[in-house]
Amino acid sequence: MKIGARIQEADWKHEKHVPVIECPDQVKLDEVFEVKVSLGKEISHPNTTEHHIRWISLYFHPQDTKFTYDVCRIEFNAHGESGAGPNKGPVHAPPSISTSMKINKSGTLHALAYCNIHGLWENSKEITVG
């Protein structure tokens, strides 16, 4: 089975593992805009040593092209671990990223997130250049 068949999707309003992509629906040609990707917008995702989001990746696929472009990937390495034991550490990194980008063609943003217990999750959003 190909890995694509193992990527899960759902409505982020009912499933805490689905990445939520927030950005304008339409942008100007070559104008920088902000993209935020987070998990747990409606239903909080745990951020514990035992159960957490390990990373989020953002991709862009321009309309009518073959290739998808890797925009960024952020790893979350702090989930309360410490020498004192699980969940006793002083720092946690919530699963949320923000980045700036610009595009010269309409297309689709894809966000992929990895939960250390529940695997890969994906969401996408169309964005137009106008």
DSSP file (Angstrom, degrees, kcal/mol; ACC not computed):
  #  RESIDUE AA STRUCTURE BP1 BP2  ACC     N-H-->O    O-->H-N    N-H-->O    O-->H-N    TCO  KAPPA ALPHA  PHI   PSI    X-CA   Y-CA   Z-CA
    1    1 A M              0   0    0      0, 0.0     2,-0.1     0, 0.0     5,-0.0   0.000 360.0 360.0 360.0 136.5    0.0    0.0    0.0
    2    2 A K    >   -     0   0    0      1,-0.1     3,-1.3     3,-0.0     4,-0.4  -0.415 360.0-117.6 -74.9 152.8    1.3    3.5   -0.9
    3    3 A I  G >> S+     0   0    0      1,-0.3     3,-1.9     2,-0.2     4,-0.5   0.833 111.1  67.1 -61.6 -32.8    1.9    6.0    1.9
    4    4 A G  G >4 S+     0   0    0      1,-0.3     3,-0.8     2,-0.2    -1,-0.3   0.823  94.3  58.6 -57.2 -31.0   -0.7    8.3    0.4
    5    5 A A  G <4 S+     0   0    0     -3,-1.3    -1,-0.3     1,-0.2    -2,-0.2   0.649 102.7  54.6 -72.6 -14.1   -3.4    5.7    1.3
    6    6 A R  G <4 S+     0   0    0     -3,-1.9     2,-0.4    -4,-0.4   114,-0.3   0.505  81.2 104.3 -97.1  -6.6   -2.4    6.0    4.9
    7    7 A I    <<  -     0   0    0     -3,-0.8     2,-0.2    -4,-0.5   114,-0.2  -0.649  65.2-142.8 -79.5 128.1   -2.8    9.8    5.2
    8    8 A Q  B     -a  121   0A   0    112,-2.4   114,-2.5    -2,-0.4     2,-0.3  -0.628  17.5-172.8 -96.1 149.4   -6.0   10.6    7.1
    9    9 A E        +     0   0    0     -2,-0.2     2,-0.3   112,-0.2   114,-0.1  -0.962  14.9 144.7-135.7 153.0   -8.4   13.4    6.4
   10   10 A A        -     0   0    0    112,-0.4     2,-0.6    -2,-0.3     5,-0.0  -0.956  56.9 -67.9-168.5 177.7  -11.5   14.7    8.3
   11   11 A D    >>  -     0   0    0     -2,-0.3     3,-2.1     1,-0.1     4,-1.1  -0.726  39.3-144.1 -80.2 121.6  -13.4   17.9    9.2
   12   12 A W  T 34 S+     0   0    0     -2,-0.6    30,-0.5     1,-0.3    31,-0.4   0.686  96.4  67.3 -64.2 -16.8  -11.1   19.8   11.5
   13   13 A K  T 34 S+     0   0    0      1,-0.2    -1,-0.3    29,-0.1     3,-0.1   0.692 115.3  27.1 -74.7 -16.7  -14.2   21.0   13.4
   14   14 A H  T <4 S+     0   0    0     -3,-2.1     2,-0.4     1,-0.2    -2,-0.2   0.446 117.6  59.6-121.6  -4.5  -14.8   17.5   14.6
   15   15 A E    ><  -     0   0    0     -4,-1.1     3,-1.1     1,-0.1    25,-0.2  -0.974  60.7-155.9-134.7 120.0  -11.3   15.9   14.6
   16   16 A K  T 3  S+     0   0    0     -2,-0.4    24,-0.3     1,-0.2    29,-0.1   0.569  89.0  62.0 -71.3 -11.3   -8.4   17.3   16.7
   17   17 A H  T 3  S+     0   0    0     22,-0.1    -1,-0.2    23,-0.1    96,-0.1   0.551  77.3 102.2 -92.7  -8.5   -5.6   15.9   14.4
   18   18 A V  S <  S-     0   0    0     -3,-1.1    22,-0.4    -7,-0.1     2,-0.2  -0.622  73.7-123.4 -83.6 127.7   -6.5   17.7   11.2
   19   19 A P        -     0   0    0      0, 0.0     2,-0.5     0, 0.0    20,-0.2  -0.460  19.9-144.0 -67.3 138.3   -4.3   20.7   10.3
   20   20 A V  E     -E   38   0B   0     18,-3.2    18,-1.7    -2,-0.2     2,-0.6  -0.923   9.0-154.1-105.6 123.4   -6.2   24.0    9.9
   21   21 A I  E     -E   37   0B   0     -2,-0.5     2,-0.5    16,-0.2    16,-0.2  -0.871  11.1-172.9-101.2 121.3   -4.9   26.3    7.2
   22   22 A E  E     +E   36   0B   0     14,-3.2    14,-2.5    -2,-0.6    -2,-0.0  -0.963  31.0 109.9-118.9 119.3   -5.6   30.0    7.7
   23   23 A C  S    S-     0   0    0     -2,-0.5    12,-0.1    12,-0.2    -2,-0.0  -0.947  71.1 -63.4-168.4 170.2   -4.8   32.5    4.9
   24   24 A P        -     0   0    0      0, 0.0     3,-0.1     0, 0.0   104,-0.0  -0.301  34.5-137.1 -62.8 151.5   -6.6   34.7    2.4
   25   25 A D  S    S+     0   0    0      1,-0.2   103,-2.5   102,-0.1     2,-0.4   0.780  93.2  29.9 -75.8 -28.8   -8.7   32.9   -0.2
   26   26 A Q  E    S-g  128   0C   0    101,-0.2     2,-0.3    80,-0.0    -1,-0.2  -0.996  70.8-178.8-135.3 138.2   -7.3   35.3   -2.8
   27   27 A V  E     -g  129   0C   0    101,-2.7   103,-2.7    -2,-0.4     2,-0.2  -0.867  30.7-103.0-129.6 163.7   -3.9   37.1   -3.0
   28   28 A K    >   -     0   0    0     -2,-0.3     3,-2.0   102,-0.2    75,-0.4  -0.598  53.1 -82.4 -85.5 151.0   -2.3   39.5   -5.3
   29   29 A L  T 3  S-     0   0    0      1,-0.3    75,-0.2    -2,-0.2    -1,-0.1  -0.288 109.8  -9.1 -53.4 125.7    0.4   38.4   -7.8
   30   30 A D  T 3  S+     0   0    0     73,-2.3     2,-0.5     1,-0.2    -1,-0.3   0.668  97.9 138.5  57.0  22.1    3.8   38.1   -6.1
   31   31 A E    <   -     0   0    0     -3,-2.0    72,-0.4    72,-0.3    -1,-0.2  -0.845  57.3-116.8 -97.1 132.6    2.5   39.9   -2.9
   32   32 A V        +     0   0    0     -2,-0.5     2,-0.3    70,-0.1    70,-0.2  -0.432  40.3 175.2 -67.7 135.0    3.7   38.4    0.4
   33   33 A F  E     - F   0 101B   0     68,-2.9    68,-2.3    -2,-0.1     2,-0.3  -0.940  28.4-108.8-138.8 161.8    0.9   37.0    2.6
   34   34 A E  E     - F   0 100B   0     -2,-0.3     2,-0.4    66,-0.2    66,-0.2  -0.695  24.1-168.9 -94.2 141.4    0.7   35.1    5.9
   35   35 A V  E     - F   0  99B   0     64,-2.9    64,-2.5    -2,-0.3     2,-0.4  -1.000   2.3-169.1-127.3 131.2   -0.2   31.5    6.3
   36   36 A K  E     -EF  22  98B   0    -14,-2.5   -14,-3.2    -2,-0.4     2,-0.4  -0.976   2.1-173.2-119.1 134.6   -1.0   29.9    9.7
   37   37 A V  E     +EF  21  97B   0     60,-2.3    60,-3.1    -2,-0.4     2,-0.3  -0.997  18.0 155.6-125.8 127.8   -1.3   26.2   10.2
   38   38 A S  E     -EF  20  96B   0    -18,-1.7   -18,-3.2    -2,-0.4     2,-0.3  -0.933  30.4-136.8-144.3 166.6   -2.4   24.8   13.6
   39   39 A L  S    S+     0   0    0     56,-1.7     6,-0.2    -2,-0.3   -22,-0.1  -0.932  79.9  34.0-123.9 151.5   -4.1   21.8   15.1
   40   40 A G        +     0   0    0    -22,-0.4    -1,-0.1    -2,-0.3   -24,-0.1   0.786  63.0 145.6  81.1  28.0   -6.8   21.7   17.8
   41   41 A K  S    S+     0   0    0     -3,-0.2     3,-0.1     1,-0.1   -28,-0.1   0.919  86.6  12.7 -65.1 -43.6   -8.6   24.9   16.7
   42   42 A E  S    S+     0   0    0    -30,-0.5     2,-0.5     1,-0.3    -1,-0.1   0.790 140.7  32.0 -99.8 -38.4  -12.1   23.5   17.7
   43   43 A I  S    S-     0   0    0    -31,-0.4    -1,-0.3   -28,-0.1    -2,-0.1  -0.982  91.8-120.0-124.6 118.7  -11.0   20.4   19.7
   44   44 A S        -     0   0    0     -2,-0.5    -4,-0.2    -3,-0.1   -28,-0.1  -0.288  18.9-142.7 -62.6 134.6   -7.8   20.7   21.6
   45   45 A H        -     0   0    0     -6,-0.2     8,-0.1   -29,-0.1    -1,-0.1  -0.823  27.8-108.1 -93.9 136.8   -5.0   18.2   20.8
   46   46 A P        -     0   0    0      0, 0.0     7,-0.2     0, 0.0     2,-0.2  -0.265  24.0-163.5 -59.2 148.9   -3.0   16.9   23.7
   47   47 A N        +     0   0    0      5,-0.2     2,-0.3    47,-0.1     5,-0.2  -0.619  41.1 130.2-132.6  73.0    0.6   18.2   24.0
   48   48 A T  S    S-     0   0    0      3,-2.5    32,-0.2    -2,-0.2    33,-0.1  -0.750  73.5-103.4-121.1 167.4    2.1   15.7   26.4
   49   49 A T  S    S+     0   0    0     -2,-0.3     3,-0.2     1,-0.2    31,-0.1   0.876 123.6  42.3 -56.0 -38.0    5.2   13.6   26.4
   50   50 A E  S    S+     0   0    0      1,-0.2     2,-0.4    29,-0.1    -1,-0.2   0.795 125.1  27.1 -82.2 -29.9    3.1   10.6   25.6
   51   51 A H  S    S+     0   0    0     28,-0.1    -3,-2.5    66,-0.1     2,-0.3  -0.933  80.2 125.6-143.4 110.7    0.7   12.1   22.9
   52   52 A H        -     0   0    0     -2,-0.4    64,-2.4    -5,-0.2     2,-0.6  -0.970  60.0 -94.0-157.5 166.6    1.7   15.1   20.8
   53   53 A I  E     -B  115   0A   0     -2,-0.3    62,-0.3    -7,-0.2     3,-0.1  -0.826  31.8-168.8 -87.6 124.3    2.1   16.5   17.3
   54   54 A R  E     -     0   0A   0     60,-3.0    22,-3.2    -2,-0.6     2,-0.3   0.859  60.8 -11.5 -84.9 -38.9    5.7   15.9   16.2
   55   55 A W  E     -BC 114  75A   0     59,-0.8    59,-2.1    20,-0.3     2,-0.4  -0.994  47.6-147.9-159.1 160.1    5.7   18.1   13.0
   56   56 A I  E     -BC 113  74A   0     18,-2.1    18,-2.7    -2,-0.3     2,-0.4  -0.999  16.3-167.1-130.2 134.7    3.7   20.1   10.5
   57   57 A S  E     -BC 112  73A   0     55,-3.0    55,-2.5    -2,-0.4     2,-0.4  -0.946   5.4-155.3-120.9 145.4    4.7   20.5    6.8
   58   58 A L  E     +BC 111  72A   0     14,-2.9    13,-2.3    -2,-0.4    14,-1.6  -0.976  14.5 179.3-122.3 133.7    3.2   23.0    4.3
   59   59 A Y  E     -BC 110  70A   0     51,-2.8    51,-2.4    -2,-0.4     2,-0.4  -0.895  15.9-149.0-129.4 157.3    3.2   22.5    0.5
   60   60 A F  E     -BC 109  69A   0      9,-2.7     9,-3.5    -2,-0.3    49,-0.2  -0.995   5.4-168.7-130.4 129.0    2.0   24.4   -2.5
   61   61 A H  E     -B  108   0A   0     47,-2.8    47,-2.2    -2,-0.4     7,-0.2  -0.923  20.1-140.9-116.5 105.5    0.8   22.8   -5.7
   62   62 A P  E >   -B  107   0A   0      0, 0.0     3,-1.2     0, 0.0    45,-0.3  -0.342  32.4 -95.2 -64.4 143.1    0.3   25.4   -8.5
   63   63 A Q  T 3  S+     0   0    0     43,-3.2     3,-0.1     1,-0.2    43,-0.0  -0.273 104.5   9.8 -57.6 139.7   -2.7   24.9  -10.7
   64   64 A D  T 3  S+     0   0    0      1,-0.2     2,-0.3    -3,-0.1    -1,-0.2   0.781 103.8 113.4  60.3  32.2   -2.1   23.0  -14.0
   65   65 A T    <   -     0   0    0     -3,-1.2    -1,-0.2     1,-0.1    -4,-0.0  -0.884  65.1-135.2-127.4 163.6    1.4   21.9  -13.0
   66   66 A K  S    S+     0   0    0     -2,-0.3     2,-0.2    -3,-0.1    -1,-0.1   0.848  77.8  69.2 -83.4 -37.2    2.9   18.5  -12.3
   67   67 A F        -     0   0    0      1,-0.0     2,-0.4    -6,-0.0    -2,-0.1  -0.589  62.4-146.2-100.8 148.6    5.0   19.3   -9.2
   68   68 A T        -     0   0    0     -2,-0.2     2,-0.4    -7,-0.2    -7,-0.2  -0.858  22.3-137.4-102.4 141.0    4.2   20.2   -5.6
   69   69 A Y  E     -C   60   0A   0     -9,-3.5    -9,-2.7    -2,-0.4     2,-0.7  -0.853   8.2-130.3-108.3 135.3    6.6   22.5   -3.8
   70   70 A D  E     +C   59   0A   0     -2,-0.4   -11,-0.2   -11,-0.2     3,-0.1  -0.728  27.3 176.6 -82.0 112.9    7.8   22.1   -0.2
   71   71 A V  E     -     0   0A   0    -13,-2.3     2,-0.3    -2,-0.7   -12,-0.2   0.933  57.1 -36.0 -85.0 -53.0    7.2   25.5    1.6
   72   72 A C  E     -C   58   0A   0    -14,-1.6   -14,-2.9    27,-0.0     2,-0.3  -0.989  41.9-151.1-165.8 163.6    8.3   24.7    5.1
   73   73 A R  E     -C   57   0A   0     -2,-0.3     2,-0.5   -16,-0.2   -16,-0.2  -0.978  11.7-166.1-144.4 130.6    8.4   22.1    7.9
   74   74 A I  E     -C   56   0A   0    -18,-2.7   -18,-2.1    -2,-0.3     2,-0.4  -0.972   7.1-153.7-120.0 130.7    8.5   22.7   11.6
   75   75 A E  E     -C   55   0A   0     -2,-0.5     2,-0.6   -20,-0.2   -20,-0.3  -0.844   6.4-147.2-102.4 140.7    9.3   20.1   14.2
   76   76 A F        +     0   0    0    -22,-3.2     3,-0.0    -2,-0.4    -2,-0.0  -0.935  25.1 165.7-108.9 115.3    8.0   20.3   17.7
   77   77 A N        +     0   0    0     -2,-0.6     2,-0.6     1,-0.1    -1,-0.1   0.412  51.0  78.3-112.9  -0.5   10.5   18.9   20.2
   78   78 A A        +     0   0    0      1,-0.1    15,-2.8    15,-0.1    -1,-0.1  -0.917  37.4 147.7-119.4 110.3    9.3   20.1   23.6
   79   79 A H  B    S-H   92   0D   0     -2,-0.6     8,-0.3    13,-0.3    13,-0.2  -0.104  81.4 -74.3-130.4  34.2    6.4   18.2   25.1
   80   80 A G  S    S+     0   0    0     11,-1.8     9,-2.8     1,-0.2     8,-1.0   0.601  80.7 153.2  86.1  11.3    7.1   18.5   28.8
   81   81 A E        +     0   0    0     10,-0.2     2,-0.3     6,-0.2    10,-0.3  -0.404  11.7 148.0 -70.9 150.5   10.0   16.0   28.9
   82   82 A S    >   -     0   0    0      7,-0.2     3,-1.6     3,-0.1     7,-0.1  -0.978  62.4 -95.6-168.7 169.3   12.6   16.4   31.6
   83   83 A G  T 3  S+     0   0    0     -2,-0.3    -1,-0.1     1,-0.3    -2,-0.0   0.740 120.9  63.2 -62.6 -22.7   15.0   14.5   33.8
   84   84 A A  T 3  S-     0   0    0      1,-0.3    -1,-0.3     4,-0.0    -3,-0.0   0.621 120.9 -92.0 -78.3 -12.3   12.3   14.7   36.5
   85   85 A G    X   -     0   0    0     -3,-1.6     3,-1.5    -5,-0.0    -1,-0.3  -0.618  63.3 -25.3 127.5 173.4   10.0   12.5   34.3
   86   86 A P  T 3  S+     0   0    0      0, 0.0    -5,-0.2     0, 0.0    -6,-0.1  -0.284 124.3   4.6 -59.5 139.0    7.3   12.8   31.6
   87   87 A N  T 3  S+     0   0    0     -8,-0.3    -6,-0.2     1,-0.1    -7,-0.1   0.624 103.8  99.3  63.7  16.8    5.2   16.0   31.6
   88   88 A K    <   +     0   0    0     -3,-1.5    -7,-0.2    -8,-1.0    -1,-0.1   0.377  54.5 110.7-109.1   1.5    7.3   17.6   34.4
   89   89 A G  S    S-     0   0    0     -9,-2.8    -7,-0.2    -4,-0.2    -8,-0.0  -0.267  73.6-121.5 -76.7 164.6    9.5   19.7   32.1
   90   90 A P  S    S+     0   0    0      0, 0.0     2,-0.4     0, 0.0    -1,-0.1   0.446  85.5  57.8 -87.2  -1.4    9.3   23.5   31.9
   91   91 A V        +     0   0    0    -10,-0.3   -11,-1.8     2,-0.0     2,-0.3  -0.990  48.8 177.8-141.2 140.0    8.5   23.9   28.2
   92   92 A H  B     -H   79   0D   0     -2,-0.4   -13,-0.3   -13,-0.2   -44,-0.0  -0.982  18.6-147.5-131.3 143.9    5.8   22.7   25.7
   93   93 A A        -     0   0    0    -15,-2.8   -15,-0.1    -2,-0.3    -2,-0.0  -0.900  18.2-144.1-114.8 101.3    5.6   23.6   22.0
   94   94 A P        -     0   0    0      0, 0.0     2,-1.8     0, 0.0   -47,-0.1  -0.313  29.1-103.1 -63.2 147.0    2.0   23.9   20.8
   95   95 A P  S    S+     0   0    0      0, 0.0   -56,-1.7     0, 0.0     2,-0.3  -0.504  78.3 115.3 -77.4  83.8    1.4   22.6   17.2
   96   96 A S  E     -F   38   0B   0     -2,-1.8     2,-0.3   -58,-0.2   -58,-0.2  -0.978  37.6-175.3-151.0 134.7    1.1   25.9   15.4
   97   97 A I  E     -F   37   0B   0    -60,-3.1   -60,-2.3    -2,-0.3     2,-0.4  -0.953   6.5-165.9-130.8 153.3    3.2   27.5   12.7
   98   98 A S  E     +F   36   0B   0     -2,-0.3     2,-0.3   -62,-0.2   -62,-0.2  -0.998  16.9 163.4-134.4 137.2    3.1   30.8   10.9
   99   99 A T  E     -F   35   0B   0    -64,-2.5   -64,-2.9    -2,-0.4     2,-0.4  -0.969  29.4-129.0-147.1 162.8    5.0   31.7    7.7
  100  100 A S  E     +F   34   0B   0     -2,-0.3     2,-0.3   -66,-0.2   -66,-0.2  -0.885  34.9 155.6-110.7 146.3    5.1   34.3    4.9
  101  101 A M  E     -F   33   0B   0    -68,-2.3   -68,-2.9    -2,-0.4     2,-0.3  -0.970  26.4-146.7-157.0 169.2    5.0   33.4    1.3
  102  102 A K        -     0   0    0     -2,-0.3     2,-0.3   -70,-0.2   -70,-0.1  -0.985  12.1-164.6-140.6 152.0    4.1   34.7   -2.2
  103  103 A I        -     0   0    0    -72,-0.4   -73,-2.3   -75,-0.4   -72,-0.3  -0.939  19.5-159.8-134.7 155.9    2.8   32.9   -5.3
  104  104 A N  S    S+     0   0    0     -2,-0.3     2,-0.3   -75,-0.2   -75,-0.1   0.194  80.6  43.9-118.4  14.5    2.6   33.8   -8.9
  105  105 A K  S    S-     0   0    0     23,-0.0    -1,-0.1    22,-0.0    22,-0.0  -0.981  86.1-105.4-156.0 143.2   -0.1   31.3   -9.8
  106  106 A S        +     0   0    0     -2,-0.3   -43,-3.2    23,-0.2     2,-0.3  -0.273  59.5 122.0 -63.1 158.2   -3.3   30.0   -8.2
  107  107 A G  E     -BD  62 127A   0     20,-2.7    20,-2.8   -45,-0.3     2,-0.4  -0.947  54.4 -61.0 176.8-155.5   -3.2   26.6   -6.6
  108  108 A T  E     -BD  61 126A   0    -47,-2.2   -47,-2.8    -2,-0.3     2,-0.4  -0.978  27.2-147.4-127.9 130.9   -3.6   24.5   -3.5
  109  109 A L  E     -BD  60 125A   0     16,-3.1    16,-2.3    -2,-0.4     2,-0.4  -0.807  18.4-164.5 -89.4 136.3   -1.9   24.7   -0.1
  110  110 A H  E     -BD  59 124A   0    -51,-2.4   -51,-2.8    -2,-0.4     2,-0.4  -0.988   4.2-165.0-123.2 131.4   -1.5   21.3    1.6
  111  111 A A  E     -BD  58 123A   0     12,-2.9    12,-2.0    -2,-0.4     2,-0.4  -0.962   4.2-170.6-116.0 135.4   -0.7   20.9    5.3
  112  112 A L  E     -BD  57 122A   0    -55,-2.5   -55,-3.0    -2,-0.4     2,-0.3  -0.984   4.3-174.8-124.8 133.9    0.5   17.6    6.6
  113  113 A A  E     -BD  56 121A   0      8,-2.7     8,-2.5    -2,-0.4     2,-0.5  -0.959  13.8-145.8-130.9 149.0    0.8   16.8   10.4
  114  114 A Y  E     -BD  55 120A   0    -59,-2.1   -60,-3.0    -2,-0.3   -59,-0.8  -0.957   6.1-164.2-120.2 118.5    2.2   13.9   12.2
  115  115 A C  E  >  -BD  53 119A   0      4,-2.7     4,-1.7    -2,-0.5   -62,-0.2  -0.849  23.1-134.8 -95.0 132.6    0.8   12.7   15.6
  116  116 A N  T  4 S+     0   0    0    -64,-2.4   -63,-0.1    -2,-0.5    -1,-0.1   0.676 103.7  27.8 -64.3 -15.7    3.1   10.3   17.4
  117  117 A I  T  4 S+     0   0    0    -65,-0.3    -1,-0.2     2,-0.1   -64,-0.1   0.758 128.0  36.7-109.3 -40.1    0.1    8.0   18.2
  118  118 A H  T  4 S-     0   0    0      1,-0.3    -2,-0.2  -101,-0.0     2,-0.1   0.308  95.2-140.7-106.8   8.4   -2.4    8.5   15.4
  119  119 A G  E  <  - D   0 115A   0     -4,-1.7    -4,-2.7  -112,-0.1    -1,-0.3  -0.302  48.1  -0.3  80.8-153.2   -0.2    9.0   12.4
  120  120 A L  E     - D   0 114A   0   -114,-0.3  -112,-2.4    -6,-0.2     2,-0.3  -0.576  54.3-177.6 -88.8 138.2   -0.4   11.3    9.4
  121  121 A W  E     -aD   8 113A   0     -8,-2.5    -8,-2.7    -2,-0.3     2,-0.3  -0.985   4.4-167.5-134.7 144.5   -3.2   13.9    8.8
  122  122 A E  E     + D   0 112A   0   -114,-2.5  -112,-0.4    -2,-0.3     2,-0.3  -0.947  12.0 172.6-134.2 151.4   -3.8   16.2    5.9
  123  123 A N  E     - D   0 111A   0    -12,-2.0   -12,-2.9    -2,-0.3     2,-0.3  -0.963  12.9-160.8-146.4 159.8   -5.9   19.2    4.9
  124  124 A S  E     - D   0 110A   0     -2,-0.3     2,-0.3   -14,-0.2   -14,-0.2  -0.957   6.3-163.4-141.9 160.9   -5.8   21.5    1.9
  125  125 A K  E     - D   0 109A   0    -16,-2.3   -16,-3.1    -2,-0.3     2,-0.2  -0.976  19.8-129.9-147.4 130.5   -7.0   24.9    0.8
  126  126 A E  E     - D   0 108A   0     -2,-0.3     2,-0.4   -18,-0.2   -18,-0.2  -0.543  25.4-172.4 -75.3 143.1   -7.5   26.5   -2.6
  127  127 A I  E     - D   0 107A   0    -20,-2.8   -20,-2.7    -2,-0.2     2,-0.3  -0.997   5.7-155.4-139.4 134.4   -5.9   29.9   -3.1
  128  128 A T  E     -g   26   0C   0   -103,-2.5  -101,-2.7    -2,-0.4     2,-0.5  -0.828  11.7-137.7-114.0 150.1   -6.3   32.1   -6.1
  129  129 A V  E      g   27   0C   0     -2,-0.3  -101,-0.2  -103,-0.2   -23,-0.2  -0.907 360.0 360.0-101.3 125.5   -4.1   34.9   -7.5
  130  130 A G              0   0    0   -103,-2.7  -102,-0.2    -2,-0.5    -1,-0.1   0.385 360.0 360.0-144.5 360.0   -6.2   37.8   -8.7
